[in-house]
Amino acid sequence: MDASVQKALEVKAEKDGSCQKAVDIKPEQHLNKYTKYCPEAKAEILNIARTGRDWKMVARKFNVNVKTAYRWVSDDRTGISAKRGTWGGKRFEKVTQAHMLFLREQLSRNADLTLNRMTELLMSQFGIRVSPQTIKNRLDKWNYQCAMDHVDDSTIKATHTTLQSSVLSSQIVPSCRAE
């Protein structure tokens, strides 16, 4: 960025009083440029979004890119902004240790719990929605084994045949006798 462009940006920023600050990075160090926004702008956008008002208008007022503001608002709504860290590190876990201890306690009371029933318990107790596969993966880590109910095709056919014969015998068939 040459000196005239830098000077024009500084004059423009002073005129409109925005919190936006252009950061100049030397081309030999990095090829890209980025914009750093002041924390007051982010806080104001999030406060407006929490009250349900038009946060896009506030973002434009502070010269914040709308996509950047959208990401801030989205992260704030889902609660990820507090959990999001820098690159690397531990990933966000939906099912915590407390949830697994709860499931372990439920399994000690009733060992015949199904994975679907465990998902319902987590939803009713903690308000989190997880798939049965997630619970199975977590139980595998704790060396629990989930029994699968396998049904033979012959059992299904026998049940189907029995149901058909009972339905046929219960139907009243009109007689064709001549009187």
Backbone as a printed PyTorch tensor [residue, N CA C, xyz], in Angstrom:
tensor([[[  0.8620,  -1.1640,   0.0000],
         [  0.0000,   0.0000,   0.0000],
         [  0.9100,   1.2280,   0.0000]],

        [[  0.7230,   2.0970,  -1.0040],
         [  1.6040,   3.2600,  -1.0580],
         [  1.1300,   4.3330,  -0.0770]],

        [[  1.9520,   5.3600,   0.0900],
         [  1.6970,   6.3740,   1.1140],
         [  0.4430,   7.1930,   0.8220]],

        [[  0.1440,   7.4480,  -0.4490],
         [ -1.0370,   8.2660,  -0.7730],
         [ -2.3330,   7.5330,  -0.4260]],

        [[ -2.3750,   6.2220,  -0.6810],
         [ -3.5650,   5.4360,  -0.3470],
         [ -3.7270,   5.3580,   1.1660]],

        [[ -2.6100,   5.1590,   1.8790],
         [ -2.6490,   5.0980,   3.3390],
         [ -3.1600,   6.4170,   3.9090]],

        [[ -2.6840,   7.5410,   3.3530],
         [ -3.0960,   8.8600,   3.8290],
         [ -4.5910,   9.0710,   3.5610]],

        [[ -5.0690,   8.6340,   2.3940],
         [ -6.4840,   8.7870,   2.0560],
         [ -7.3550,   7.9830,   3.0140]],

        [[ -6.9160,   6.7830,   3.3730],
         [ -7.6700,   5.9650,   4.3230],
         [ -7.7260,   6.6270,   5.6940]],

        [[ -6.6120,   7.2040,   6.1210],
         [ -6.5930,   7.8650,   7.4230],
         [ -7.5160,   9.0870,   7.4350]],

        [[ -7.5120,   9.8610,   6.3420],
         [ -8.3640,  11.0460,   6.2600],
         [ -9.8260,  10.6250,   6.2530]],

        [[-10.1620,   9.5790,   5.4880],
         [-11.5440,   9.0910,   5.4250],
         [-11.9970,   8.5990,   6.7960]],

        [[-11.1360,   7.8670,   7.5010],
         [-11.4860,   7.3500,   8.8230],
         [-11.6950,   8.4910,   9.8140]],

        [[-10.8920,   9.5570,   9.6960],
         [-11.0550,  10.6930,  10.5980],
         [-12.3490,  11.4540,  10.3030]],

        [[-12.7140,  11.5290,   9.0080],
         [-13.9240,  12.2650,   8.6310],
         [-15.1870,  11.6040,   9.1590]],

        [[-15.3260,  10.3000,   8.9110],
         [-16.5820,   9.6510,   9.3130],
         [-16.5390,   9.1020,  10.7320]],

        [[-15.4240,   9.1770,  11.4030],
         [-15.3460,   8.7810,  12.8060],
         [-15.5810,   7.3010,  13.0430]],

        [[-15.2750,   6.4930,  12.0600],
         [-15.5270,   5.0570,  12.2180],
         [-14.4520,   4.4190,  13.0810]],

        [[-14.7860,   3.2420,  13.5780],
         [-13.8380,   2.4910,  14.3970],
         [-12.9830,   1.5640,  13.5490]],

        [[-13.1900,   1.6050,  12.2500],
         [-12.4420,   0.7050,  11.3810],
         [-11.0150,   1.2120,  11.2490]],

        [[-10.0810,   0.2830,  11.2570],
         [ -8.6850,   0.6550,  11.1470],
         [ -8.0440,  -0.2420,  10.1040]],

        [[ -7.4690,   0.3360,   9.0890],
         [ -6.7950,  -0.4530,   8.0640],
         [ -5.4030,  -0.7850,   8.5700]],

        [[ -5.0520,  -2.0430,   8.4940],
         [ -3.7490,  -2.4830,   8.9650],
         [ -2.8800,  -2.7360,   7.7500]],

        [[ -1.7580,  -2.0780,   7.6980],
         [ -0.8640,  -2.2160,   6.5620],
         [  0.1570,  -3.3040,   6.8550]],

        [[  0.1960,  -4.2910,   5.9860],
         [  1.1710,  -5.3690,   6.1200],
         [  2.0980,  -5.2800,   4.9280]],

        [[  3.3550,  -5.3640,   5.1660],
         [  4.3110,  -5.2380,   4.0760],
         [  4.1620,  -6.4100,   3.1100]],

        [[  4.1630,  -6.1270,   1.8110],
         [  3.9340,  -7.1810,   0.8200],
         [  4.9430,  -8.3160,   0.8860]],

        [[  6.1610,  -8.0420,   1.2840],
         [  7.1460,  -9.1270,   1.3340],
         [  6.8770, -10.0890,   2.4940]],

        [[  6.1330,  -9.6430,   3.5200],
         [  5.8020, -10.5320,   4.6260],
         [  4.5460, -11.3380,   4.3250]],

        [[  3.4830, -10.6680,   3.9130],
         [  2.2090, -11.3150,   3.6120],
         [  1.6560, -10.7350,   2.3260]],

        [[  0.9200, -11.5570,   1.6070],
         [  0.3200, -11.0910,   0.3710],
         [ -1.0630, -10.4930,   0.5940]],

        [[ -1.7220, -10.8310,   1.6720],
         [ -3.0880, -10.3450,   1.8740],
         [ -3.1300,  -9.2120,   2.8900]],

        [[ -4.2210,  -8.4620,   2.8140],
         [ -4.4580,  -7.3830,   3.7640],
         [ -5.7120,  -7.7450,   4.5330]],

        [[ -5.8320,  -7.3100,   5.7360],
         [ -7.0230,  -7.5940,   6.5170],
         [ -7.4350,  -6.3430,   7.2700]],

        [[ -8.6530,  -6.3500,   7.7010],
         [ -9.1980,  -5.2110,   8.4280],
         [ -9.4620,  -5.6300,   9.8580]],

        [[ -9.0340,  -4.8170,  10.7820],
         [ -9.2690,  -5.0920,  12.1960],
         [-10.3240,  -4.1050,  12.6820]],

        [[-11.3640,  -4.6360,  13.3200],
         [-12.4570,  -3.8040,  13.8040],
         [-12.2980,  -3.5920,  15.3020]],

        [[-12.7230,  -2.4270,  15.7600],
         [-12.5860,  -2.1270,  17.1830],
         [-13.6170,  -2.9260,  17.9890]],

        [[-13.3000,  -3.2660,  19.2270],
         [-14.2110,  -4.0660,  20.0490],
         [-15.5350,  -3.3580,  20.3420]],

        [[-15.5320,  -2.0130,  20.3280],
         [-16.7760,  -1.2850,  20.5780],
         [-17.7920,  -1.5490,  19.4710]],

        [[-17.3090,  -1.6390,  18.2290],
         [-18.2060,  -1.9030,  17.1010],
         [-18.8190,  -3.2920,  17.2380]],

        [[-17.9930,  -4.2680,  17.5660],
         [-18.4970,  -5.6350,  17.7220],
         [-19.5030,  -5.7020,  18.8710]],

        [[-19.1810,  -5.0610,  19.9940],
         [-20.0840,  -5.0880,  21.1490],
         [-21.4200,  -4.4330,  20.8130]],

        [[-21.3770,  -3.3200,  20.0820],
         [-22.6160,  -2.6260,  19.7220],
         [-23.4700,  -3.4780,  18.7820]],

        [[-22.8340,  -4.1170,  17.8020],
         [-23.5690,  -4.9760,  16.8630],
         [-24.2130,  -6.1390,  17.6100]],

        [[-23.4820,  -6.7540,  18.5270],
         [-24.0300,  -7.8880,  19.2770],
         [-25.1640,  -7.4550,  20.2040]],

        [[-25.0360,  -6.2860,  20.8190],
         [-26.1190,  -5.7860,  21.6860],
         [-27.3930,  -5.5340,  20.8870]],

        [[-27.2440,  -4.9440,  19.7160],
         [-28.4060,  -4.6740,  18.8630],
         [-29.0290,  -5.9900,  18.4030]],

        [[-28.2050,  -6.9630,  18.0410],
         [-28.7180,  -8.2590,  17.5740],
         [-29.4410,  -8.9920,  18.7000]],

        [[-28.9440,  -8.8890,  19.9240],
         [-29.5860,  -9.5660,  21.0580],
         [-30.9730,  -8.9960,  21.3500]],

        [[-31.1560,  -7.7100,  21.0730],
         [-32.4660,  -7.1030,  21.3060],
         [-33.4130,  -7.3090,  20.1320]],

        [[-32.9110,  -7.8790,  19.0430],
         [-33.7650,  -8.1870,  17.9030],
         [-33.9180,  -7.0470,  16.9160]],

        [[-33.0990,  -6.0200,  17.0300],
         [-33.1850,  -4.8980,  16.0970],
         [-32.2640,  -5.1370,  14.9050]],

        [[-32.1950,  -4.1710,  13.9990],
         [-31.4700,  -4.3130,  12.7350],
         [-29.9680,  -4.1350,  12.9510]],

        [[-29.2520,  -5.2490,  13.0880],
         [-27.8130,  -5.1880,  13.3260],
         [-27.0470,  -4.8930,  12.0430]],

        [[-27.6480,  -5.1700,  10.8760],
         [-26.9580,  -4.8950,   9.6050],
         [-26.7640,  -3.3930,   9.4090]],

        [[-27.7570,  -2.6100,   9.8090],
         [-27.6520,  -1.1600,   9.6880],
         [-26.5100,  -0.6450,  10.5780]],

        [[-26.4020,  -1.2030,  11.7750],
         [-25.3310,  -0.7910,  12.6920],
         [-23.9730,  -1.2050,  12.1360]],

        [[-23.9190,  -2.3860,  11.5060],
         [-22.6620,  -2.8390,  10.9050],
         [-22.2310,  -1.8840,   9.7980]],

        [[-23.1840,  -1.4580,   8.9790],
         [-22.8470,  -0.5030,   7.9110],
         [-22.4120,   0.8390,   8.4990]],

        [[-23.0280,   1.2260,   9.6140],
         [-22.6720,   2.4970,  10.2610],
         [-21.2130,   2.4770,  10.7200]],

        [[-20.7610,   1.3270,  11.2240],
         [-19.3840,   1.1990,  11.6980],
         [-18.4300,   0.7370,  10.5990]],

        [[-18.9240,   0.6450,   9.3540],
         [-18.1150,   0.1740,   8.2170],
         [-17.5680,  -1.2280,   8.4460]],

        [[-18.3850,  -2.0770,   9.0400],
         [-18.0120,  -3.4770,   9.2570],
         [-18.6290,  -4.2940,   8.1290]],

        [[-17.8560,  -5.1760,   7.5550],
         [-18.3620,  -6.0530,   6.5080],
         [-19.5510,  -6.8350,   7.0640]],

        [[-20.6410,  -6.8980,   6.2880],
         [-21.8720,  -7.5390,   6.7670],
         [-21.6460,  -9.0300,   7.0150]],

        [[-20.8200,  -9.6770,   6.1990],
         [-20.5430, -11.1070,   6.4160],
         [-19.7850, -11.3290,   7.7240]],

        [[-18.8800, -10.4200,   8.0340],
         [-18.1520, -10.5190,   9.3020],
         [-19.1150, -10.3340,  10.4690]],

        [[-19.9830,  -9.3370,  10.3610],
         [-20.9630,  -9.0940,  11.4250],
         [-21.9210, -10.2670,  11.5490]],

        [[-22.3030, -10.8670,  10.4210],
         [-23.1920, -12.0350,  10.4500],
         [-22.5380, -13.1810,  11.2260]],

        [[-21.2530, -13.4060,  10.9940],
         [-20.5480, -14.4690,  11.7170],
         [-20.5100, -14.1770,  13.2180]],

        [[-20.2880, -12.9220,  13.5900],
         [-20.2950, -12.5520,  15.0060],
         [-21.6510, -12.8420,  15.6280]],

        [[-22.7180, -12.4260,  14.9530],
         [-24.0770, -12.6080,  15.4810],
         [-24.4190, -14.0900,  15.5530]],

        [[-24.0670, -14.8300,  14.5110],
         [-24.3540, -16.2650,  14.4820],
         [-23.6210, -16.9950,  15.6040]],

        [[-22.3580, -16.6780,  15.7880],
         [-21.5870, -17.3070,  16.8620],
         [-22.1520, -16.9470,  18.2290]],

        [[-22.6110, -15.7150,  18.3710],
         [-23.1700, -15.2810,  19.6470],
         [-24.4840, -15.9920,  19.9430]],

        [[-25.2960, -16.2250,  18.9180],
         [-26.5730, -16.9120,  19.1110],
         [-26.3720, -18.3550,  19.5410]],

        [[-25.3940, -19.0320,  18.9570],
         [-25.1710, -20.4410,  19.2840],
         [-24.2540, -20.6170,  20.4750]],

        [[-23.6890, -19.5430,  20.9720],
         [-22.8260, -19.6480,  22.1410],
         [-21.4310, -20.1300,  21.8200]],

        [[-21.0740, -20.1210,  20.5510],
         [-19.7620, -20.6300,  20.1680],
         [-18.6860, -19.5750,  20.3720]],

        [[-19.0660, -18.2950,  20.3950],
         [-18.0570, -17.2440,  20.4760],
         [-17.1990, -17.3940,  21.7270]],

        [[-17.7880, -17.8690,  22.8060],
         [-17.0100, -18.0710,  24.0250],
         [-16.1390, -19.3160,  23.9150]],

        [[-16.5630, -20.2780,  23.1040],
         [-15.8470, -21.5370,  23.0080],
         [-14.8290, -21.5600,  21.8750]],

        [[-14.9950, -20.6490,  20.9000],
         [-14.1070, -20.6630,  19.7430],
         [-12.7370, -20.1560,  20.1510]],

        [[-11.7350, -20.8990,  19.8360],
         [-10.3890, -20.5030,  20.1810],
         [ -9.5770, -20.2290,  18.9390]],

        [[ -8.2960, -20.2710,  19.1000],
         [ -7.4150, -20.0950,  17.9600],
         [ -7.2710, -21.4300,  17.2460]],

        [[ -6.4230, -21.4720,  16.2700],
         [ -6.2190, -22.7120,  15.5200],
         [ -5.7360, -23.8100,  16.4560]],

        [[ -6.2180, -25.0020,  16.2150],
         [ -5.7980, -26.1460,  17.0140],
         [ -6.5280, -26.1900,  18.3400]],

        [[ -6.1080, -27.0750,  19.1780],
         [ -6.7400, -27.1890,  20.4790],
         [ -7.8910, -28.1630,  20.4660]],

        [[ -8.5590, -28.2690,  21.5790],
         [ -9.6540, -29.2130,  21.7370],
         [-10.9030, -28.6960,  21.0370]],

        [[-11.6030, -29.5870,  20.3790],
         [-12.8300, -29.2300,  19.6770],
         [-13.9820, -29.0790,  20.6600]],

        [[-15.0010, -28.3670,  20.2270],
         [-16.2110, -28.1930,  21.0270],
         [-16.9480, -29.5270,  21.1080]],

        [[-17.3470, -29.9120,  22.3110],
         [-18.0670, -31.1650,  22.5080],
         [-19.4780, -30.8550,  22.9700]],

        [[-20.4290, -31.4410,  22.2720],
         [-21.8290, -31.2370,  22.6320],
         [-22.1920, -32.0930,  23.8380]],

        [[-21.7380, -33.3440,  23.8310],
         [-22.0210, -34.2670,  24.9290],
         [-20.8460, -34.1880,  25.9010]],

        [[-21.1040, -33.6710,  27.0840],
         [-20.0320, -33.4670,  28.0530],
         [-19.9160, -34.6650,  28.9960]],

        [[-18.9590, -34.5760,  29.8840],
         [-18.7310, -35.6250,  30.8770],
         [-19.9560, -35.7910,  31.7820]],

        [[-20.6060, -34.6790,  32.1220],
         [-21.7980, -34.7390,  32.9830],
         [-22.9300, -35.5060,  32.2970]],

        [[-23.0730, -35.3080,  30.9990],
         [-24.1050, -36.0340,  30.2560],
         [-23.8200, -37.5330,  30.2620]],

        [[-22.5530, -37.8840,  30.0790],
         [-22.2010, -39.3020,  30.0450],
         [-22.3470, -39.9370,  31.4260]],

        [[-22.0460, -39.1960,  32.4760],
         [-22.2610, -39.7280,  33.8260],
         [-23.7430, -39.9700,  34.0790]],

        [[-24.5800, -39.0730,  33.5790],
         [-26.0270, -39.2500,  33.6950],
         [-26.4660, -40.5290,  32.9720]],

        [[-25.9680, -40.7260,  31.7550],
         [-26.3320, -41.9360,  31.0050],
         [-25.8090, -43.1910,  31.6940]],

        [[-24.6330, -43.0910,  32.2640],
         [-24.0620, -44.2410,  32.9800],
         [-24.9370, -44.6170,  34.1780]],

        [[-25.4210, -43.5990,  34.8720],
         [-26.3130, -43.8370,  36.0100],
         [-27.6190, -44.4790,  35.5380]],

        [[-28.1450, -43.9910,  34.4230],
         [-29.3800, -44.5620,  33.8820],
         [-29.1730, -46.0100,  33.4420]],

        [[-28.0050, -46.2970,  32.8750],
         [-27.7100, -47.6700,  32.4600],
         [-27.5360, -48.5930,  33.6590]],

        [[-27.0280, -48.0650,  34.7710],
         [-26.8910, -48.9080,  35.9590],
         [-28.2650, -49.2500,  36.5430]],

        [[-29.2290, -48.3460,  36.3650],
         [-30.5970, -48.6270,  36.8210],
         [-31.3240, -49.5810,  35.8790]],

        [[-31.1410, -49.3520,  34.5820],
         [-31.8440, -50.1550,  33.5870],
         [-30.8690, -50.4710,  32.4550]],

        [[-30.3560, -51.6840,  32.4440],
         [-29.3480, -52.0720,  31.4590],
         [-29.9390, -52.3030,  30.0760]],

        [[-31.2590, -52.3150,  29.9600],
         [-31.9040, -52.5730,  28.6730],
         [-32.2740, -51.2920,  27.9230]],

        [[-31.6580, -50.1720,  28.2890],
         [-31.9560, -48.9190,  27.5960],
         [-31.4740, -48.9920,  26.1520]],

        [[-32.2950, -48.5190,  25.2460],
         [-31.8830, -48.4580,  23.8460],
         [-31.2070, -47.1190,  23.5820]],

        [[-30.4890, -47.0460,  22.4740],
         [-29.8280, -45.7950,  22.1170],
         [-30.8550, -44.6930,  21.8580]],

        [[-31.9590, -45.0660,  21.2390],
         [-33.0080, -44.0660,  20.9900],
         [-33.5820, -43.5400,  22.3030]],

        [[-33.7600, -44.4130,  23.2620],
         [-34.2750, -43.9880,  24.5670],
         [-33.2610, -43.0770,  25.2690]],

        [[-31.9620, -43.3790,  25.1070],
         [-30.9320, -42.5280,  25.7150],
         [-30.9430, -41.1330,  25.0940]],

        [[-31.1750, -41.0500,  23.7790],
         [-31.2650, -39.7220,  23.1550],
         [-32.4620, -38.9520,  23.6980]],

        [[-33.5670, -39.6590,  23.9310],
         [-34.7470, -39.0040,  24.5080],
         [-34.4650, -38.5220,  25.9270]],

        [[-33.7290, -39.3250,  26.6960],
         [-33.3890, -38.9190,  28.0660],
         [-32.5170, -37.6630,  28.0700]],

        [[-31.5220, -37.6220,  27.1660],
         [-30.6640, -36.4360,  27.0970],
         [-31.4640, -35.2060,  26.6750]],

        [[-32.4030, -35.3950,  25.7680],
         [-33.2290, -34.2690,  25.3200],
         [-34.1170, -33.7620,  26.4510]],

        [[-34.7300, -34.6820,  27.1880],
         [-35.6340, -34.2520,  28.2580],
         [-34.8830, -33.6880,  29.4630]],

        [[-33.7370, -34.2580,  29.7900],
         [-33.0050, -33.8440,  30.9860],
         [-32.1510, -32.5930,  30.7460]],

        [[-31.4340, -32.5570,  29.5940],
         [-30.4710, -31.4790,  29.3600],
         [-30.8440, -30.5630,  28.1950]],

        [[-31.8070, -30.9830,  27.3790],
         [-32.2030, -30.1550,  26.2440],
         [-31.2450, -30.2000,  25.0740]],

        [[-30.4310, -31.2520,  24.9800],
         [-29.5300, -31.3710,  23.8340],
         [-30.0230, -32.4850,  22.9230]],

        [[-29.8850, -32.2680,  21.6370],
         [-30.3310, -33.2440,  20.6520],
         [-29.0930, -33.8720,  20.0160]],

        [[-28.9360, -35.1660,  20.2120],
         [-27.8160, -35.8970,  19.6270],
         [-28.3560, -37.1320,  18.9200]],

        [[-27.5410, -37.6750,  18.0460],
         [-27.9560, -38.8740,  17.3270],
         [-27.6100, -40.1070,  18.1580]],

        [[-28.3010, -41.2070,  17.9110],
         [-27.9620, -42.4490,  18.6120],
         [-26.5200, -42.8890,  18.3460]],

        [[-26.0140, -42.6040,  17.1420],
         [-24.6370, -42.9860,  16.8100],
         [-23.6330, -42.2400,  17.6860]],

        [[-23.9160, -40.9880,  18.0110],
         [-23.0320, -40.2170,  18.8900],
         [-22.9540, -40.8700,  20.2610]],

        [[-24.0970, -41.2790,  20.7750],
         [-24.1130, -41.9370,  22.0860],
         [-23.3730, -43.2620,  22.0140]],

        [[-23.5740, -44.0070,  20.9330],
         [-22.8800, -45.2870,  20.7780],
         [-21.3660, -45.0740,  20.7610]],

        [[-20.9060, -44.0510,  20.0360],
         [-19.4680, -43.7620,  19.9860],
         [-18.9270, -43.4090,  21.3660]],

        [[-19.6770, -42.6160,  22.1320],
         [-19.2330, -42.2450,  23.4730],
         [-19.2240, -43.4430,  24.4070]],

        [[-20.2300, -44.3080,  24.2870],
         [-20.2700, -45.5080,  25.1290],
         [-19.1350, -46.4630,  24.7710]],

        [[-18.7670, -46.5030,  23.4990],
         [-17.6310, -47.3300,  23.0870],
         [-16.3480, -46.8670,  23.7680]],

        [[-16.1910, -45.5620,  23.9360],
         [-15.0090, -45.0350,  24.6210],
         [-14.9700, -45.4830,  26.0810]],

        [[-16.1390, -45.6880,  26.6750],
         [-16.2270, -46.1110,  28.0740],
         [-16.3100, -47.6230,  28.1970]],

        [[-16.0480, -48.3330,  27.1060],
         [-16.0540, -49.8010,  27.0530],
         [-17.4230, -50.4080,  27.3500]],

        [[-18.4690, -49.7070,  26.9780],
         [-19.8100, -50.2790,  27.0260],
         [-20.0830, -50.8970,  25.6650]],

        [[-20.7960, -52.0040,  25.6730],
         [-21.1640, -52.6230,  24.4110],
         [-22.6700, -52.5550,  24.2620]],

        [[-23.0900, -52.1340,  23.1030],
         [-24.5150, -52.0470,  22.8190],
         [-24.9250, -53.2950,  22.0530]],

        [[-25.9170, -53.9840,  22.5630],
         [-26.4020, -55.1880,  21.8970],
         [-27.3300, -54.7870,  20.7660]],

        [[-27.1600, -55.4390,  19.6460],
         [-28.0190, -55.1900,  18.4970],
         [-29.0440, -56.3020,  18.4300]],

        [[-30.2830, -55.9580,  18.2260],
         [-31.3320, -56.9580,  18.0610],
         [-31.3820, -57.3570,  16.5980]],

        [[-30.8950, -58.5520,  16.3050],
         [-30.9280, -59.0520,  14.9360],
         [-32.1340, -59.9590,  14.7800]],

        [[-32.8360, -59.8020,  13.6920],
         [-34.0260, -60.6010,  13.4280],
         [-33.8160, -61.3230,  12.1050]],

        [[-34.0410, -62.6290,  12.1120],
         [-33.9130, -63.4120,  10.8860],
         [-35.0710, -63.1140,   9.9540]],

        [[-34.8150, -63.3270,   8.6710],
         [-35.8920, -63.1800,   7.6870],
         [-36.9650, -64.2320,   7.9080]],

        [[-36.5590, -65.4230,   8.3590],
         [-37.5430, -66.4840,   8.5740],
         [-38.5220, -66.1070,   9.6930]],

        [[-38.0300, -65.4250,  10.7230],
         [-38.8990, -64.9820,  11.8110],
         [-39.9020, -63.9540,  11.3000]],

        [[-39.4220, -63.0400,  10.4650],
         [-40.3160, -62.0190,   9.9130],
         [-41.3700, -62.6720,   9.0300]],

        [[-40.9460, -63.6340,   8.1830],
         [-41.8950, -64.3090,   7.2920],
         [-42.9160, -65.1120,   8.0930]],

        [[-42.4630, -65.7870,   9.1490],
         [-43.3790, -66.5760,   9.9720],
         [-44.3950, -65.6610,  10.6590]],

        [[-43.9440, -64.5330,  11.1560],
         [-44.8450, -63.5810,  11.7970],
         [-45.8370, -63.0270,  10.7820]],

        [[-45.3510, -62.7230,   9.6020],
         [-46.2100, -62.1780,   8.5500],
         [-47.2660, -63.2010,   8.1360]],

        [[-46.8470, -64.4650,   7.9970],
         [-47.7810, -65.5230,   7.6180],
         [-48.8260, -65.7260,   8.7080]],

        [[-48.4060, -65.7100,   9.9560],
         [-49.3320, -65.8780,  11.0700],
         [-50.3460, -64.7400,  11.0920]],

        [[-49.8750, -63.5200,  10.8700],
         [-50.7830, -62.3780,  10.8510],
         [-51.7820, -62.4900,   9.7050]],

        [[-51.3160, -62.9490,   8.5450],
         [-52.2220, -63.0850,   7.4040],
         [-53.2910, -64.1350,   7.6800]],

        [[-52.8780, -65.2680,   8.2430],
         [-53.8500, -66.3280,   8.4920],
         [-54.8620, -65.9090,   9.5500]],

        [[-54.4280, -65.1410,  10.5550],
         [-55.3780, -64.7030,  11.5780],
         [-56.3420, -63.6650,  11.0160]],

        [[-55.8830, -62.8480,  10.0910],
         [-56.7610, -61.8580,   9.4710],
         [-57.7760, -62.5570,   8.5870]],

        [[-57.3160, -63.5390,   7.8240],
         [-58.2350, -64.2640,   6.9420],
         [-59.2850, -65.0310,   7.7330]],

        [[-58.8990, -65.6350,   8.8360],
         [-59.8590, -66.4070,   9.6160],
         [-60.8630, -65.5110,  10.3340]],

        [[-60.4830, -64.2600,  10.5900],
         [-61.4030, -63.3700,  11.2890],
         [-62.4020, -62.7140,  10.3430]],

        [[-62.1230, -62.7580,   9.0440],
         [-63.0560, -62.1620,   8.0970],
         [-64.2390, -63.0970,   7.8770]],

        [[-65.3820, -62.5260,   7.7050],
         [-66.5800, -63.3230,   7.4480],
         [-66.7400, -63.4500,   5.9450]],

        [[-66.7100, -64.6800,   5.4800],
         [-66.8360, -64.9400,   4.0530],
         [-68.2870, -65.2980,   3.7800]],

        [[-68.9460, -64.5700,   2.8760],
         [-70.3510, -64.8840,   2.5920],
         [-70.4630, -66.2510,   1.9130]],

        [[-71.4850, -66.9400,   2.2520],
         [-71.6600, -68.2790,   1.6650],
         [-72.3610, -68.1650,   0.3190]],

        [[-72.0790, -69.1060,  -0.5180],
         [-72.6530, -69.0980,  -1.8580],
         [-73.6590, -70.2350,  -2.0180]],

        [[-74.2340, -70.7230,  -0.9360],
         [-75.1770, -71.8440,  -1.0270],
         [-76.4930, -71.3900,  -1.6340]],

        [[-77.0430, -72.2330,  -2.3850],
         [-78.3730, -71.9470,  -2.9220],
         [-79.3900, -72.5210,  -1.9780]],

        [[-80.3820, -71.7800,  -1.6700],
         [-81.3840, -72.2850,  -0.7400],
         [-82.6610, -72.5700,  -1.4190]]])
